[in-house]
Amino acid sequence: MASRKTLNAKNLESLGAERLAELLIEISRGNAAAQRRLRLELAGAASPADMAQEIRKRLTAIARSRSFVDWHQRRALVADLETQRRAIGQIARSDAAEALDLLWRFMAMANSVLGRCDDSSGSVMAVFQTACHDLGQIATTANAAPNVLAEQTYRALIENEYSQYDSLIEVLAPALGTTGLDHLKLLILKLSQEPQQKPRAEDRKVVGWGVGGPLYADDLAERHCSSVVRMALEAIADAQGDVDAFIAQQSEKSRGVPSVAVEIAYRLLAAGRAEEAWAALNAIDQDRPGWIPFEWEQTRIEVLEALGRVDEAQAFRWACFERSLSPEHLRSYLKRLPDFEDLETEERALAHALGHPSVHHALGFLVSWPALDQAAHLVLTRADEINGDFYEILAPAAAALEAKHPLAATILRRTLIDFALEQNRTKRYQHAARHLEECQSLADRIEDFGRFEAHEAYLRRLKTDHARKSSFWSFVA
């Protein structure tokens, strides 16, 4: 049973409304955010209209602000935006039309807000993306006029400077319906046909520099317009279930890009057009396997199975595994084998991994599978091939191996230490010092270092070779 002193809602209720009110006034004194929240709640208690008026005032103030928001002020901004967004959701329960108007006003602030803040964490953008999704539900509840909604959507897409509206057509499709989507498509097509007026050469404004020289404002505007048209027509095609309209937006050159081929094939496959999906996938340059993503391989397998070419699909899974050591492909391959064959094939797969040309791919696969005995064997037999720059692979592998394979874990950590010191990666020195301490803790558990130096000899060599790296030794206990 919780103490009556525990800070929870039930215990606070026992203080009574009058005392709680006094505490809120005291706590909020000097705290503008808390005071705004309290005023918003009071307005909501009075009426939805009063609450809406309070939200409008706050949105206007945020939109007018020009001060830069740095990283340590960002949390307060996010909290303020989230408070307004949630309050709009409250209004939607009683007046969806009013809430829809407020939400459009909220989204209209995105460009100015994102343009004056450090959003390296993406937390500010996340609020606007959530609000964009809110538009779909509230527009449906408000029974918004399709053509009016289409025109609002069109204007928003043109102002989509930070990608805050990228999912807008998808979320509004139910509310737009056939009428709204058709009207939006006409607006977008009209935009694509409007002639782009070029300023005189002497009037062109340089806004930056690229590899090819200056970047002009009119060129960037033209690219933005082209991007708006293509993305909007793609989204409308998806909303209308028109695969051919989606494909029409892809240039012949782009159809040879694996990621684009996947998008086309996925839609064709969903439409029951497996033969065309197969042709779309095969439009890429398959002689460059290094640039082919997993999604292309997986979609190809799905298309083969849809065509009834099950054996080919299984053979392709194995070929993909042999090339990339993909655990997903191997699991899928083993799952489709008869009983008892899977164990033998798994052993063959692990043997193949041990001899894979990339020791780093092999180590990552064996640790994730997991096959730690084989991973340890790989480290000890191919230690000279391991590159200490692959921190994201070696550090987790060492942690996974240290319990049963302390020597292999030690070799990986030494590789990380040596790389940091030999390449003067000062930002890694603190990690390297920690790895050295971990090697020390494992040393007593290693009975035979084999062809590798014992810990004491390794430590002596480090002190000799890197004696002048005082910033590293300052981290060593």
C-alpha positions as CSV (number, residue, x, y, z in Angstrom):
1,M,0.0,0.0,0.0
2,A,1.4,3.4,-1.1
3,S,2.2,5.9,1.6
4,R,0.0,9.0,1.9
5,K,3.1,11.0,1.3
6,T,3.7,9.4,-2.2
7,L,3.3,12.0,-4.9
8,N,0.3,10.7,-6.9
9,A,-3.0,12.0,-8.1
10,K,-5.0,10.4,-5.4
11,N,-2.9,11.8,-2.5
12,L,-2.9,15.3,-4.1
13,E,-6.8,15.2,-4.3
14,S,-6.8,14.9,-0.5
15,L,-5.3,18.4,-0.3
16,G,-8.5,19.9,-1.6
17,A,-9.2,22.2,-4.5
18,E,-8.4,25.4,-2.6
19,R,-5.0,24.3,-1.5
20,L,-4.1,22.8,-4.9
21,A,-5.1,26.1,-6.5
22,E,-2.8,28.0,-4.2
23,L,0.1,25.6,-4.9
24,L,-0.4,25.9,-8.7
25,I,-0.3,29.7,-8.4
26,E,2.9,29.5,-6.3
27,I,4.6,26.9,-8.6
28,S,3.7,28.6,-11.8
29,R,5.0,32.0,-10.6
30,G,7.8,33.0,-13.0
31,N,7.2,30.0,-15.2
32,A,5.6,31.3,-18.4
33,A,5.1,27.8,-19.9
34,A,3.2,26.7,-16.8
35,Q,1.1,29.8,-16.7
36,R,0.1,29.4,-20.4
37,R,-0.9,25.8,-19.7
38,L,-3.1,26.9,-16.8
39,R,-4.7,29.7,-18.8
40,L,-5.4,27.1,-21.6
41,E,-7.1,24.8,-19.1
42,L,-9.2,27.6,-17.6
43,A,-10.3,28.6,-21.1
44,G,-11.2,25.0,-21.9
45,A,-13.2,24.7,-18.8
46,A,-15.1,27.9,-19.8
47,S,-15.9,26.8,-23.4
48,P,-14.3,25.3,-26.5
49,A,-14.5,28.7,-28.1
50,D,-12.5,30.3,-25.3
51,M,-9.9,27.6,-25.6
52,A,-9.7,28.1,-29.4
53,Q,-9.2,31.8,-28.9
54,E,-6.4,31.1,-26.4
55,I,-4.7,28.7,-28.9
56,R,-5.0,31.2,-31.7
57,K,-3.2,33.9,-29.6
58,R,-0.4,31.5,-28.8
59,L,0.0,30.3,-32.4
60,T,0.2,33.9,-33.5
61,A,2.9,34.7,-30.9
62,I,5.0,31.6,-32.0
63,A,4.6,32.5,-35.7
64,R,5.7,36.1,-35.1
65,S,8.8,35.1,-33.1
66,R,12.1,35.5,-34.8
67,S,14.5,34.5,-32.0
68,F,16.8,31.5,-32.6
69,V,16.1,28.4,-30.5
70,D,19.3,26.6,-29.7
71,W,19.6,23.0,-28.5
72,H,19.1,23.7,-24.8
73,Q,15.9,25.8,-25.5
74,R,14.5,23.2,-27.8
75,R,12.8,21.1,-25.2
76,A,10.7,24.1,-24.0
77,L,9.7,24.8,-27.6
78,V,8.7,21.2,-28.2
79,A,6.6,21.2,-25.0
80,D,4.9,24.4,-26.0
81,L,4.1,23.1,-29.5
82,E,2.9,19.8,-28.1
83,T,0.6,21.5,-25.6
84,Q,-1.1,23.5,-28.4
85,R,-1.4,20.4,-30.6
86,R,-3.0,18.4,-27.8
87,A,-5.3,21.3,-27.0
88,I,-6.5,21.3,-30.6
89,G,-7.3,17.6,-30.3
90,Q,-9.5,18.4,-27.2
91,I,-11.4,21.0,-29.3
92,A,-11.9,18.4,-32.1
93,R,-14.1,16.4,-29.7
94,S,-16.8,19.1,-29.7
95,D,-16.0,21.2,-32.8
96,A,-14.0,19.4,-35.5
97,A,-14.3,22.2,-38.0
98,E,-12.8,24.7,-35.6
99,A,-10.0,22.2,-34.7
100,L,-9.3,21.7,-38.4
101,D,-8.8,25.4,-39.0
102,L,-6.5,25.6,-35.9
103,L,-4.5,22.6,-37.1
104,W,-3.9,24.2,-40.5
105,R,-2.7,27.3,-38.7
106,F,-0.5,25.2,-36.5
107,M,1.1,23.5,-39.6
108,A,1.6,26.8,-41.3
109,M,4.1,27.7,-38.6
110,A,6.4,24.8,-39.5
111,N,8.6,26.7,-42.0
112,S,9.3,29.6,-39.7
113,V,9.8,27.5,-36.6
114,L,12.1,25.0,-38.2
115,G,14.0,27.8,-39.9
116,R,14.9,29.4,-36.6
117,C,15.8,26.5,-34.4
118,D,18.4,23.8,-33.9
119,D,16.5,20.6,-34.6
120,S,19.4,18.2,-34.8
121,S,17.4,15.7,-32.7
122,G,14.4,15.9,-35.0
123,S,12.1,16.4,-32.0
124,V,10.5,19.7,-33.3
125,M,9.9,18.1,-36.7
126,A,8.3,15.1,-35.0
127,V,5.6,17.4,-33.5
128,F,4.7,18.7,-36.9
129,Q,4.7,15.3,-38.5
130,T,2.3,14.1,-35.7
131,A,0.1,17.2,-36.3
132,C,0.1,16.4,-40.1
133,H,-1.3,12.9,-39.3
134,D,-3.9,14.6,-37.0
135,L,-5.1,16.5,-40.0
136,G,-6.4,13.3,-41.6
137,Q,-8.6,12.2,-38.7
138,I,-9.9,15.7,-37.9
139,A,-10.7,16.5,-41.5
140,T,-12.7,13.3,-41.8
141,T,-14.6,14.1,-38.6
142,A,-15.2,17.6,-39.7
143,N,-16.6,16.4,-43.0
144,A,-14.5,19.0,-44.8
145,A,-15.6,20.0,-48.3
146,P,-13.4,17.9,-50.7
147,N,-12.5,20.7,-53.1
148,V,-11.7,23.2,-50.3
149,L,-9.6,20.5,-48.6
150,A,-7.8,19.8,-51.9
151,E,-7.0,23.5,-52.3
152,Q,-5.6,23.7,-48.8
153,T,-3.6,20.6,-49.5
154,Y,-2.2,22.1,-52.7
155,R,-1.1,25.3,-50.9
156,A,0.5,23.2,-48.2
157,L,2.5,21.1,-50.6
158,I,4.0,24.2,-52.2
159,E,5.1,25.4,-48.8
160,N,6.7,22.0,-47.9
161,E,10.2,23.4,-47.3
162,Y,11.2,20.9,-44.5
163,S,9.2,17.8,-45.6
164,Q,6.6,18.3,-42.9
165,Y,3.9,17.7,-45.4
166,D,5.4,14.6,-47.1
167,S,2.6,12.3,-45.9
168,L,-0.2,14.9,-46.3
169,I,-2.0,13.3,-49.3
170,E,-1.8,9.9,-47.8
171,V,-3.4,11.0,-44.5
172,L,-6.0,13.2,-46.1
173,A,-7.0,10.7,-48.9
174,P,-10.0,9.3,-47.0
175,A,-11.3,12.9,-46.4
176,L,-10.5,14.1,-49.9
177,G,-12.3,11.1,-51.5
178,T,-12.5,10.8,-55.3
179,T,-13.7,14.3,-55.8
180,G,-11.0,15.9,-53.7
181,L,-8.2,13.8,-55.2
182,D,-9.3,14.6,-58.7
183,H,-9.4,18.3,-58.0
184,L,-6.0,18.2,-56.3
185,K,-4.6,16.3,-59.3
186,L,-5.9,19.0,-61.7
187,L,-4.2,21.7,-59.5
188,I,-0.9,19.8,-59.5
189,L,-1.0,19.2,-63.3
190,K,-1.8,22.9,-63.9
191,L,1.3,23.8,-61.7
192,S,3.4,21.4,-63.8
193,Q,2.3,23.2,-67.0
194,E,3.0,26.8,-65.8
195,P,6.0,28.3,-67.6
196,Q,8.8,29.1,-65.3
197,Q,9.9,32.7,-65.8
198,K,13.7,33.1,-65.7
199,P,15.2,36.4,-64.5
200,R,17.7,38.2,-66.5
201,A,21.3,36.9,-66.0
202,E,22.3,40.1,-64.1
203,D,19.3,39.7,-61.8
204,R,19.8,36.1,-60.8
205,K,20.4,35.6,-57.1
206,V,23.1,33.3,-55.8
207,V,22.0,31.5,-52.7
208,G,24.9,29.1,-52.3
209,W,27.6,27.1,-53.9
210,G,27.7,23.5,-55.2
211,V,30.2,21.2,-56.8
212,G,29.3,22.6,-60.2
213,G,29.4,26.3,-59.2
214,P,26.9,28.8,-57.9
215,L,23.4,27.8,-56.9
216,Y,20.7,30.2,-58.1
217,A,17.4,30.9,-56.4
218,D,15.4,30.4,-59.6
219,D,17.0,27.0,-60.3
220,L,16.2,25.8,-56.8
221,A,12.7,27.1,-57.1
222,E,12.3,25.2,-60.4
223,R,13.6,22.0,-58.8
224,H,11.3,22.4,-55.8
225,C,8.3,22.8,-58.1
226,S,9.3,19.7,-60.1
227,S,9.7,17.7,-56.9
228,V,6.3,18.9,-55.6
229,V,4.6,17.8,-58.8
230,R,6.3,14.4,-58.9
231,M,5.7,13.5,-55.3
232,A,2.2,14.8,-55.3
233,L,1.2,12.8,-58.4
234,E,2.8,9.7,-57.0
235,A,0.9,10.1,-53.7
236,I,-2.4,10.7,-55.6
237,A,-1.8,7.7,-57.8
238,D,-1.3,5.5,-54.7
239,A,-4.4,7.0,-53.0
240,Q,-6.4,6.1,-56.1
241,G,-4.8,2.7,-56.6
242,D,-3.5,3.7,-60.0
243,V,-0.3,1.8,-60.5
244,D,0.2,3.1,-64.1
245,A,0.0,6.7,-63.0
246,F,2.6,6.0,-60.4
247,I,4.9,4.4,-62.9
248,A,4.4,7.3,-65.3
249,Q,6.1,9.6,-62.8
250,Q,9.4,7.6,-63.0
251,S,11.8,8.5,-65.8
252,E,13.4,5.7,-67.9
253,K,16.7,6.4,-66.2
254,S,15.3,6.2,-62.6
255,R,13.6,2.9,-63.4
256,G,17.0,1.4,-63.5
257,V,17.7,2.4,-59.9
258,P,17.0,-0.6,-57.6
259,S,15.0,1.4,-55.0
260,V,12.7,2.8,-57.7
261,A,12.4,-0.6,-59.3
262,V,11.3,-2.0,-55.9
263,E,8.6,0.7,-55.6
264,I,7.2,-0.1,-59.0
265,A,7.4,-3.9,-58.6
266,Y,5.8,-3.7,-55.1
267,R,2.8,-1.9,-56.5
268,L,2.5,-4.1,-59.5
269,L,2.7,-7.2,-57.3
270,A,-0.1,-5.9,-55.0
271,A,-2.2,-5.3,-58.1
272,G,-1.8,-8.9,-59.2
273,R,0.5,-8.0,-62.1
274,A,3.4,-10.3,-61.2
275,E,4.9,-10.6,-64.8
276,E,5.2,-6.8,-65.1
277,A,6.7,-6.7,-61.6
278,W,9.3,-9.2,-62.7
279,A,10.1,-7.0,-65.7
280,A,10.4,-3.9,-63.6
281,L,12.9,-5.6,-61.2
282,N,15.0,-6.8,-64.1
283,A,15.3,-3.3,-65.5
284,I,18.2,-2.6,-63.2
285,D,21.9,-3.2,-63.8
286,Q,22.4,-6.6,-62.0
287,D,26.1,-6.6,-62.9
288,R,26.7,-4.2,-60.0
289,P,25.6,-6.3,-57.0
290,G,27.3,-4.0,-54.5
291,W,24.6,-1.3,-55.0
292,I,21.6,-3.7,-54.9
293,P,19.7,-3.3,-51.6
294,F,18.1,-6.0,-49.5
295,E,14.7,-4.7,-50.4
296,W,15.3,-5.4,-54.1
297,E,16.3,-9.0,-53.3
298,Q,13.4,-9.5,-51.0
299,T,10.9,-8.2,-53.6
300,R,12.4,-10.3,-56.3
301,I,11.9,-13.4,-54.1
302,E,8.2,-12.4,-53.5
303,V,7.7,-12.0,-57.2
304,L,9.3,-15.4,-58.0
305,E,6.9,-17.0,-55.5
306,A,3.9,-15.2,-56.9
307,L,4.9,-16.5,-60.4
308,G,5.0,-20.1,-58.9
309,R,8.8,-20.3,-59.4
310,V,9.4,-21.5,-55.9
311,D,12.7,-23.4,-56.6
312,E,14.2,-20.3,-58.2
313,A,13.1,-18.2,-55.2
314,Q,14.9,-20.6,-52.9
315,A,18.0,-20.7,-55.0
316,F,18.1,-16.9,-55.1
317,R,17.8,-16.8,-51.3
318,W,20.9,-18.9,-51.0
319,A,22.8,-16.9,-53.6
320,C,22.0,-13.7,-51.8
321,F,23.2,-15.1,-48.5
322,E,26.4,-16.3,-50.1
323,R,27.1,-12.8,-51.4
324,S,26.0,-10.6,-48.5
325,L,25.8,-13.0,-45.5
326,S,22.3,-11.7,-44.8
327,P,20.8,-13.5,-41.7
328,E,17.3,-12.7,-43.0
329,H,17.9,-14.6,-46.3
330,L,19.5,-17.6,-44.5
331,R,16.6,-17.9,-42.0
332,S,14.1,-17.7,-44.8
333,Y,16.0,-20.3,-46.8
334,L,16.3,-22.7,-43.8
335,K,12.7,-22.3,-42.9
336,R,11.6,-23.8,-46.2
337,L,13.9,-26.9,-46.0
338,P,12.6,-30.4,-45.1
339,D,13.3,-31.5,-41.5
340,F,16.9,-32.4,-40.6
341,E,18.2,-30.8,-43.9
342,D,18.2,-27.4,-42.2
343,L,20.9,-28.4,-39.6
344,E,23.3,-29.6,-42.3
345,T,22.7,-26.5,-44.4
346,E,23.2,-24.3,-41.5
347,E,26.6,-25.9,-40.9
348,R,27.4,-25.3,-44.6
349,A,26.4,-21.6,-44.2
350,L,28.6,-21.1,-41.2
351,A,31.5,-22.7,-43.0
352,H,30.9,-20.3,-46.0
353,A,30.8,-17.3,-43.6
354,L,34.2,-18.3,-42.2
355,G,35.8,-18.1,-45.6
356,H,33.9,-15.0,-46.8
357,P,36.2,-12.4,-48.4
358,S,35.1,-9.7,-45.9
359,V,36.1,-10.7,-42.4
360,H,34.0,-7.8,-41.0
361,H,30.8,-9.0,-42.7
362,A,31.6,-12.5,-41.6
363,L,32.1,-11.4,-38.0
364,G,29.0,-9.3,-37.9
365,F,26.9,-12.3,-39.3
366,L,28.4,-14.9,-37.0
367,V,27.9,-12.8,-33.8
368,S,24.3,-11.9,-34.8
369,W,23.3,-15.4,-35.9
370,P,24.6,-16.3,-33.2
371,A,27.5,-18.7,-33.8
372,L,30.0,-17.5,-31.2
373,D,32.3,-20.5,-31.4
374,Q,32.8,-19.8,-35.2
375,A,33.1,-16.1,-34.6
376,A,35.9,-16.7,-32.1
377,H,37.6,-19.0,-34.5
378,L,37.3,-16.3,-37.2
379,V,38.9,-13.7,-35.0
380,L,41.9,-15.9,-34.0
381,T,42.6,-17.2,-37.5
382,R,42.1,-13.9,-39.5
383,A,43.1,-11.4,-36.9
384,D,45.6,-9.7,-39.3
385,E,42.7,-8.8,-41.6
386,I,40.6,-7.0,-39.0
387,N,40.5,-3.2,-39.2
388,G,40.1,-1.3,-36.0
389,D,38.1,1.4,-37.7
390,F,35.0,-0.9,-37.7
391,Y,34.1,0.1,-34.1
392,E,30.4,-0.5,-34.7
393,I,31.2,-4.2,-35.5
394,L,34.2,-5.0,-33.3
395,A,33.0,-3.5,-30.0
396,P,29.6,-5.4,-29.9
397,A,31.4,-8.6,-31.0
398,A,33.9,-8.3,-28.2
399,A,31.2,-7.8,-25.7
400,A,29.4,-10.9,-27.1
401,L,32.5,-13.1,-27.0
402,E,34.1,-12.2,-23.7
403,A,32.1,-14.6,-21.6
404,K,33.2,-17.8,-23.4
405,H,35.9,-16.6,-25.6
406,P,38.1,-14.1,-23.7
407,L,41.1,-14.3,-26.0
408,A,39.0,-13.5,-29.1
409,A,37.4,-10.6,-27.2
410,T,40.8,-9.4,-26.2
411,I,42.1,-9.5,-29.8
412,L,39.2,-7.4,-31.0
413,R,39.7,-4.8,-28.3
414,R,43.4,-4.6,-28.9
415,T,42.6,-4.0,-32.6
416,L,40.4,-1.0,-31.5
417,I,43.1,0.3,-29.2
418,D,45.9,0.0,-31.8
419,F,43.8,1.8,-34.5
420,A,42.9,4.7,-32.2
421,L,46.6,5.2,-31.1
422,E,48.3,4.6,-34.4
423,Q,45.8,6.8,-36.3
424,N,45.8,9.5,-33.6
425,R,42.0,9.3,-33.2
426,T,42.0,11.4,-30.0
427,K,38.2,11.2,-29.7
428,R,38.5,7.5,-29.3
429,Y,41.1,7.6,-26.6
430,Q,38.7,7.3,-23.7
431,H,37.1,4.3,-25.4
432,A,40.5,2.8,-26.0
433,A,41.4,3.2,-22.4
434,R,38.2,1.4,-21.4
435,H,39.1,-1.4,-23.8
436,L,42.5,-1.7,-22.2
437,E,41.0,-2.0,-18.8
438,E,38.6,-4.7,-20.2
439,C,41.6,-6.6,-21.6
440,Q,43.3,-6.5,-18.2
441,S,40.2,-7.9,-16.6
442,L,40.1,-10.8,-19.1
443,A,43.8,-11.6,-18.9
444,D,43.6,-13.9,-15.9
445,R,41.0,-16.0,-17.7
446,I,43.2,-16.7,-20.7
447,E,45.4,-19.8,-20.1
448,D,47.2,-19.6,-23.4
449,F,47.7,-16.6,-25.6
450,G,49.0,-18.8,-28.4
451,R,50.6,-16.7,-31.2
452,F,49.4,-13.4,-29.5
453,E,51.2,-11.4,-26.9
454,A,50.4,-11.9,-23.3
455,H,48.7,-8.9,-21.7
456,E,51.9,-7.7,-19.9
457,A,53.9,-7.8,-23.1
458,Y,51.2,-6.0,-25.0
459,L,51.0,-3.3,-22.3
460,R,54.8,-2.8,-22.4
461,R,54.7,-2.4,-26.1
462,L,51.9,0.2,-25.9
463,K,53.9,2.2,-23.3
464,T,57.0,2.1,-25.6
465,D,55.3,2.9,-28.9
466,H,52.8,5.5,-27.6
467,A,54.6,7.0,-24.6
468,R,54.0,10.5,-25.7
469,K,50.3,10.2,-26.1
470,S,49.6,11.7,-22.7
471,S,45.9,12.4,-23.4
472,F,45.4,8.6,-23.8
473,W,47.4,7.7,-20.7
474,S,45.5,10.2,-18.7
475,F,42.4,8.0,-19.2
476,V,44.2,4.8,-18.1
477,A,43.7,4.0,-14.4
